[in-house]
């Protein structure tokens, strides 16, 4: 026979997994909507990120520029660093 705490752990894990799945679905929906809005507006995130990162580079803030470019575009750290260094 299973200990009551073991049963509670299984129940909690099941609820947690269901909550994670539900949150994942919400984030996926929001992401799709954001993509549609960006496409409809004609905005290019890479261009915007490049402009802002270039401004940070002019101020000598390379680390901040790489972080901003990476967070805005979703590229890897290495890709963001390379893009910022080309500016």
N, CA, C and O atoms as a GROMACS GRO file, in nm:
protein
  348
    1UNK      N    1   0.084  -0.118   0.000
    1UNK     CA    2   0.000   0.000   0.000
    1UNK      C    3   0.089   0.125   0.000
    1UNK      O    4   0.191   0.131   0.069
    2UNK      N    5   0.048   0.221  -0.078
    2UNK     CA    6   0.125   0.345  -0.087
    2UNK      C    7   0.098   0.436   0.032
    2UNK      O    8  -0.013   0.444   0.083
    3UNK      N    9   0.202   0.502   0.072
    3UNK     CA   10   0.191   0.599   0.182
    3UNK      C   11   0.110   0.719   0.133
    3UNK      O   12   0.123   0.758   0.017
    4UNK      N   13   0.027   0.780   0.219
    4UNK     CA   14  -0.055   0.895   0.177
    4UNK      C   15   0.027   1.009   0.117
    4UNK      O   16  -0.018   1.076   0.024
    5UNK      N   17   0.147   1.032   0.170
    5UNK     CA   18   0.231   1.139   0.114
    5UNK      C   19   0.277   1.105  -0.028
    5UNK      O   20   0.291   1.194  -0.112
    6UNK      N   21   0.299   0.978  -0.054
    6UNK     CA   22   0.337   0.936  -0.188
    6UNK      C   23   0.223   0.961  -0.285
    6UNK      O   24   0.244   1.009  -0.396
    7UNK      N   25   0.102   0.930  -0.242
    7UNK     CA   26  -0.016   0.954  -0.326
    7UNK      C   27  -0.032   1.103  -0.352
    7UNK      O   28  -0.059   1.144  -0.464
    8UNK      N   29  -0.014   1.185  -0.246
    8UNK     CA   30  -0.025   1.330  -0.262
    8UNK      C   31   0.081   1.382  -0.359
    8UNK      O   32   0.055   1.474  -0.437
    9UNK      N   33   0.200   1.325  -0.354
    9UNK     CA   34   0.308   1.366  -0.445
    9UNK      C   35   0.269   1.338  -0.589
    9UNK      O   36   0.290   1.422  -0.676
   10UNK      N   37   0.212   1.221  -0.615
   10UNK     CA   38   0.169   1.187  -0.751
   10UNK      C   39   0.059   1.281  -0.799
   10UNK      O   40   0.060   1.325  -0.914
   11UNK      N   41  -0.035   1.311  -0.711
   11UNK     CA   42  -0.145   1.401  -0.745
   11UNK      C   43  -0.090   1.540  -0.774
   11UNK      O   44  -0.127   1.602  -0.874
   12UNK      N   45  -0.002   1.588  -0.689
   12UNK     CA   46   0.058   1.720  -0.709
   12UNK      C   47   0.137   1.725  -0.839
   12UNK      O   48   0.129   1.823  -0.913
   13UNK      N   49   0.212   1.620  -0.869
   13UNK     CA   50   0.290   1.615  -0.993
   13UNK      C   51   0.198   1.618  -1.114
   13UNK      O   52   0.228   1.683  -1.213
   14UNK      N   53   0.085   1.547  -1.106
   14UNK     CA   54  -0.010   1.547  -1.216
   14UNK      C   55  -0.072   1.684  -1.237
   14UNK      O   56  -0.088   1.729  -1.350
   15UNK      N   57  -0.107   1.751  -1.128
   15UNK     CA   58  -0.165   1.885  -1.137
   15UNK      C   59  -0.061   1.981  -1.192
   15UNK      O   60  -0.093   2.066  -1.276
   16UNK      N   61   0.063   1.969  -1.145
   16UNK     CA   62   0.170   2.056  -1.192
   16UNK      C   63   0.193   2.038  -1.342
   16UNK      O   64   0.208   2.136  -1.415
   17UNK      N   65   0.196   1.915  -1.386
   17UNK     CA   66   0.217   1.889  -1.529
   17UNK      C   67   0.101   1.943  -1.611
   17UNK      O   68   0.122   1.996  -1.720
   18UNK      N   69  -0.021   1.929  -1.560
   18UNK     CA   70  -0.137   1.984  -1.632
   18UNK      C   71  -0.129   2.136  -1.639
   18UNK      O   72  -0.162   2.195  -1.741
   19UNK      N   73  -0.086   2.198  -1.531
   19UNK     CA   74  -0.071   2.343  -1.530
   19UNK      C   75   0.038   2.388  -1.627
   19UNK      O   76   0.020   2.486  -1.699
   20UNK      N   77   0.148   2.318  -1.628
   20UNK     CA   78   0.256   2.351  -1.722
   20UNK      C   79   0.208   2.337  -1.865
   20UNK      O   80   0.237   2.423  -1.948
   21UNK      N   81   0.134   2.232  -1.895
   21UNK     CA   82   0.081   2.212  -2.030
   21UNK      C   83  -0.015   2.325  -2.068
   21UNK      O   84  -0.012   2.374  -2.181
   22UNK      N   85  -0.100   2.365  -1.974
   22UNK     CA   86  -0.194   2.473  -2.002
   22UNK      C   87  -0.121   2.604  -2.025
   22UNK      O   88  -0.156   2.679  -2.116
   23UNK      N   89  -0.021   2.633  -1.944
   23UNK     CA   90   0.057   2.757  -1.961
   23UNK      C   91   0.133   2.756  -2.093
   23UNK      O   92   0.144   2.858  -2.160
   24UNK      N   93   0.186   2.640  -2.131
   24UNK     CA   94   0.256   2.628  -2.258
   24UNK      C   95   0.162   2.659  -2.374
   24UNK      O   96   0.200   2.727  -2.469
   25UNK      N   97   0.039   2.611  -2.366
   25UNK     CA   98  -0.059   2.637  -2.471
   25UNK      C   99  -0.092   2.786  -2.479
   25UNK      O  100  -0.106   2.840  -2.589
   26UNK      N  101  -0.103   2.851  -2.365
   26UNK     CA  102  -0.131   2.995  -2.364
   26UNK      C  103  -0.014   3.072  -2.426
   26UNK      O  104  -0.036   3.161  -2.508
   27UNK      N  105   0.106   3.039  -2.388
   27UNK     CA  106   0.224   3.107  -2.443
   27UNK      C  107   0.233   3.084  -2.594
   27UNK      O  108   0.266   3.177  -2.668
   28UNK      N  109   0.204   2.965  -2.639
   28UNK     CA  110   0.207   2.936  -2.784
   28UNK      C  111   0.104   3.021  -2.858
   28UNK      O  112   0.132   3.072  -2.966
   29UNK      N  113  -0.016   3.035  -2.800
   29UNK     CA  114  -0.119   3.120  -2.863
   29UNK      C  115  -0.076   3.265  -2.869
   29UNK      O  116  -0.092   3.331  -2.971
   30UNK      N  117  -0.021   3.315  -2.760
   30UNK     CA  118   0.025   3.454  -2.756
   30UNK      C  119   0.138   3.475  -2.857
   30UNK      O  120   0.143   3.578  -2.924
   31UNK      N  121   0.227   3.378  -2.868
   31UNK     CA  122   0.338   3.388  -2.963
   31UNK      C  123   0.286   3.393  -3.107
   31UNK      O  124   0.335   3.472  -3.187
   32UNK      N  125   0.187   3.310  -3.138
   32UNK     CA  126   0.130   3.313  -3.274
   32UNK      C  127   0.063   3.448  -3.302
   32UNK      O  128   0.076   3.502  -3.411
   33UNK      N  129  -0.008   3.500  -3.203
   33UNK     CA  130  -0.073   3.630  -3.220
   33UNK      C  131   0.030   3.740  -3.239
   33UNK      O  132   0.012   3.829  -3.323
   34UNK      N  133   0.138   3.735  -3.163
   34UNK     CA  134   0.244   3.836  -3.176
   34UNK      C  135   0.306   3.829  -3.315
   34UNK      O  136   0.331   3.932  -3.377
   35UNK      N  137   0.330   3.709  -3.364
   35UNK     CA  138   0.384   3.693  -3.499
   35UNK      C  139   0.291   3.755  -3.603
   35UNK      O  140   0.337   3.824  -3.694
   36UNK      N  141   0.160   3.730  -3.590
   36UNK     CA  142   0.064   3.788  -3.684
   36UNK      C  143   0.062   3.940  -3.676
   36UNK      O  144   0.056   4.008  -3.779
   37UNK      N  145   0.067   3.994  -3.556
   37UNK     CA  146   0.068   4.139  -3.540
   37UNK      C  147   0.194   4.202  -3.601
   37UNK      O  148   0.186   4.304  -3.668
   38UNK      N  149   0.307   4.140  -3.576
   38UNK     CA  150   0.431   4.192  -3.633
   38UNK      C  151   0.429   4.185  -3.785
   38UNK      O  152   0.471   4.279  -3.853
   39UNK      N  153   0.380   4.075  -3.839
   39UNK     CA  154   0.371   4.060  -3.984
   39UNK      C  155   0.277   4.165  -4.043
   39UNK      O  156   0.309   4.228  -4.144
   40UNK      N  157   0.163   4.184  -3.980
   40UNK     CA  158   0.064   4.280  -4.029
   40UNK      C  159   0.116   4.424  -4.021
   40UNK      O  160   0.089   4.506  -4.109
   41UNK      N  161   0.191   4.454  -3.914
   41UNK     CA  162   0.240   4.591  -3.895
   41UNK      C  163   0.359   4.623  -3.985
   41UNK      O  164   0.392   4.740  -4.007
   42UNK      N  165   0.424   4.520  -4.036
   42UNK     CA  166   0.541   4.542  -4.121
   42UNK      C  167   0.668   4.567  -4.042
   42UNK      O  168   0.771   4.602  -4.101
   43UNK      N  169   0.664   4.550  -3.912
   43UNK     CA  170   0.784   4.570  -3.830
   43UNK      C  171   0.879   4.454  -3.845
   43UNK      O  172   0.838   4.338  -3.856
   44UNK      N  173   1.007   4.485  -3.847
   44UNK     CA  174   1.111   4.382  -3.853
   44UNK      C  175   1.191   4.391  -3.724
   44UNK      O  176   1.262   4.488  -3.701
   45UNK      N  177   1.179   4.290  -3.640
   45UNK     CA  178   1.247   4.292  -3.511
   45UNK      C  179   1.398   4.296  -3.524
   45UNK      O  180   1.466   4.360  -3.442
   46UNK      N  181   1.452   4.230  -3.625
   46UNK     CA  182   1.598   4.232  -3.641
   46UNK      C  183   1.647   4.373  -3.672
   46UNK      O  184   1.751   4.415  -3.620
   47UNK      N  185   1.574   4.446  -3.755
   47UNK     CA  186   1.612   4.584  -3.785
   47UNK      C  187   1.605   4.670  -3.660
   47UNK      O  188   1.697   4.747  -3.631
   48UNK      N  189   1.496   4.658  -3.586
   48UNK     CA  190   1.480   4.736  -3.463
   48UNK      C  191   1.589   4.700  -3.362
   48UNK      O  192   1.647   4.788  -3.299
   49UNK      N  193   1.616   4.571  -3.347
   49UNK     CA  194   1.719   4.527  -3.253
   49UNK      C  195   1.856   4.576  -3.297
   49UNK      O  196   1.938   4.615  -3.213
   50UNK      N  197   1.881   4.574  -3.427
   50UNK     CA  198   2.010   4.622  -3.479
   50UNK      C  199   2.030   4.770  -3.449
   50UNK      O  200   2.138   4.812  -3.408
   51UNK      N  201   1.926   4.848  -3.468
   51UNK     CA  202   1.937   4.993  -3.441
   51UNK      C  203   1.965   5.018  -3.293
   51UNK      O  204   2.053   5.097  -3.258
   52UNK      N  205   1.889   4.950  -3.206
   52UNK     CA  206   1.907   4.972  -3.063
   52UNK      C  207   2.043   4.920  -3.016
   52UNK      O  208   2.108   4.983  -2.933
   53UNK      N  209   2.086   4.806  -3.069
   53UNK     CA  210   2.216   4.750  -3.032
   53UNK      C  211   2.329   4.840  -3.080
   53UNK      O  212   2.428   4.858  -3.010
   54UNK      N  213   2.314   4.896  -3.200
   54UNK     CA  214   2.416   4.988  -3.252
   54UNK      C  215   2.430   5.110  -3.162
   54UNK      O  216   2.540   5.159  -3.138
   55UNK      N  217   2.317   5.159  -3.112
   55UNK     CA  218   2.320   5.274  -3.020
   55UNK      C  219   2.393   5.237  -2.891
   55UNK      O  220   2.473   5.315  -2.840
   56UNK      N  221   2.366   5.117  -2.839
   56UNK     CA  222   2.436   5.072  -2.719
   56UNK      C  223   2.586   5.056  -2.745
   56UNK      O  224   2.667   5.088  -2.659
   57UNK      N  225   2.621   5.008  -2.864
   57UNK     CA  226   2.764   4.993  -2.899
   57UNK      C  227   2.832   5.129  -2.902
   57UNK      O  228   2.946   5.142  -2.857
   58UNK      N  229   2.765   5.230  -2.953
   58UNK     CA  230   2.822   5.365  -2.956
   58UNK      C  231   2.852   5.416  -2.815
   58UNK      O  232   2.943   5.495  -2.794
   59UNK      N  233   2.772   5.367  -2.719
   59UNK     CA  234   2.790   5.407  -2.580
   59UNK      C  235   2.891   5.316  -2.507
   59UNK      O  236   2.915   5.332  -2.388
   60UNK      N  237   2.949   5.221  -2.582
   60UNK     CA  238   3.046   5.130  -2.522
   60UNK      C  239   2.984   5.020  -2.439
   60UNK      O  240   3.050   4.964  -2.352
   61UNK      N  241   2.858   4.988  -2.464
   61UNK     CA  242   2.786   4.887  -2.386
   61UNK      C  243   2.764   4.761  -2.469
   61UNK      O  244   2.652   4.727  -2.505
   62UNK      N  245   2.875   4.693  -2.498
   62UNK     CA  246   2.870   4.575  -2.585
   62UNK      C  247   2.787   4.461  -2.523
   62UNK      O  248   2.706   4.399  -2.592
   63UNK      N  249   2.807   4.435  -2.395
   63UNK     CA  250   2.735   4.325  -2.330
   63UNK      C  251   2.584   4.350  -2.335
   63UNK      O  252   2.506   4.260  -2.364
   64UNK      N  253   2.545   4.473  -2.306
   64UNK     CA  254   2.403   4.508  -2.310
   64UNK      C  255   2.348   4.497  -2.452
   64UNK      O  256   2.234   4.456  -2.472
   65UNK      N  257   2.431   4.534  -2.551
   65UNK     CA  258   2.388   4.526  -2.691
   65UNK      C  259   2.364   4.381  -2.732
   65UNK      O  260   2.266   4.350  -2.799
   66UNK      N  261   2.455   4.294  -2.693
   66UNK     CA  262   2.441   4.150  -2.726
   66UNK      C  263   2.316   4.094  -2.658
   66UNK      O  264   2.239   4.020  -2.720
   67UNK      N  265   2.296   4.129  -2.532
   67UNK     CA  266   2.180   4.080  -2.457
   67UNK      C  267   2.050   4.128  -2.522
   67UNK      O  268   1.957   4.049  -2.542
   68UNK      N  269   2.044   4.256  -2.556
   68UNK     CA  270   1.924   4.311  -2.619
   68UNK      C  271   1.897   4.242  -2.753
   68UNK      O  272   1.784   4.204  -2.782
   69UNK      N  273   2.000   4.227  -2.834
   69UNK     CA  274   1.984   4.165  -2.966
   69UNK      C  275   1.936   4.020  -2.951
   69UNK      O  276   1.847   3.976  -3.023
   70UNK      N  277   1.995   3.950  -2.858
   70UNK     CA  278   1.958   3.809  -2.836
   70UNK      C  279   1.814   3.796  -2.788
   70UNK      O  280   1.738   3.714  -2.838
   71UNK      N  281   1.776   3.878  -2.690
   71UNK     CA  282   1.641   3.869  -2.635
   71UNK      C  283   1.535   3.911  -2.737
   71UNK      O  284   1.425   3.856  -2.740
   72UNK      N  285   1.569   4.009  -2.821
   72UNK     CA  286   1.472   4.059  -2.918
   72UNK      C  287   1.454   3.965  -3.035
   72UNK      O  288   1.342   3.944  -3.082
   73UNK      N  289   1.563   3.908  -3.083
   73UNK     CA  290   1.556   3.827  -3.204
   73UNK      C  291   1.543   3.678  -3.177
   73UNK      O  292   1.496   3.603  -3.263
   74UNK      N  293   1.583   3.634  -3.058
   74UNK     CA  294   1.575   3.491  -3.026
   74UNK      C  295   1.690   3.408  -3.079
   74UNK      O  296   1.684   3.285  -3.076
   75UNK      N  297   1.796   3.474  -3.127
   75UNK     CA  298   1.911   3.399  -3.178
   75UNK      C  299   1.999   3.355  -3.062
   75UNK      O  300   1.979   3.398  -2.948
   76UNK      N  301   2.095   3.268  -3.090
   76UNK     CA  302   2.186   3.220  -2.986
   76UNK      C  303   2.278   3.333  -2.941
   76UNK      O  304   2.288   3.436  -3.006
   77UNK      N  305   2.346   3.310  -2.829
   77UNK     CA  306   2.440   3.410  -2.778
   77UNK      C  307   2.552   3.435  -2.879
   77UNK      O  308   2.590   3.550  -2.902
   78UNK      N  309   2.602   3.328  -2.939
   78UNK     CA  310   2.711   3.343  -3.037
   78UNK      C  311   2.664   3.422  -3.160
   78UNK      O  312   2.737   3.508  -3.210
   79UNK      N  313   2.543   3.394  -3.206
   79UNK     CA  314   2.490   3.467  -3.322
   79UNK      C  315   2.467   3.614  -3.288
   79UNK      O  316   2.495   3.702  -3.370
   80UNK      N  317   2.417   3.640  -3.168
   80UNK     CA  318   2.395   3.779  -3.126
   80UNK      C  319   2.528   3.853  -3.115
   80UNK      O  320   2.539   3.968  -3.158
   81UNK      N  321   2.627   3.788  -3.058
   81UNK     CA  322   2.760   3.851  -3.043
   81UNK      C  323   2.818   3.881  -3.180
   81UNK      O  324   2.872   3.990  -3.202
   82UNK      N  325   2.808   3.786  -3.271
   82UNK     CA  326   2.861   3.808  -3.407
   82UNK      C  327   2.788   3.922  -3.476
   82UNK      O  328   2.851   4.005  -3.541
   83UNK      N  329   2.656   3.928  -3.462
   83UNK     CA  330   2.578   4.035  -3.526
   83UNK      C  331   2.617   4.170  -3.469
   83UNK      O  332   2.632   4.267  -3.544
   84UNK      N  333   2.632   4.179  -3.338
   84UNK     CA  334   2.667   4.305  -3.274
   84UNK      C  335   2.809   4.347  -3.314
   84UNK      O  336   2.834   4.465  -3.337
   85UNK      N  337   2.900   4.252  -3.322
   85UNK     CA  338   3.037   4.285  -3.360
   85UNK      C  339   3.048   4.332  -3.505
   85UNK      O  340   3.142   4.403  -3.540
   86UNK      N  341   2.953   4.295  -3.589
   86UNK     CA  342   2.953   4.342  -3.729
   86UNK      C  343   2.903   4.486  -3.741
   86UNK      O  344   2.917   4.548  -3.846
   87UNK      N  345   2.845   4.539  -3.634
   87UNK     CA  346   2.787   4.674  -3.639
   87UNK      C  347   2.896   4.780  -3.634
   87UNK      O  348   2.866   4.899  -3.638
   0.00000   0.00000   0.00000
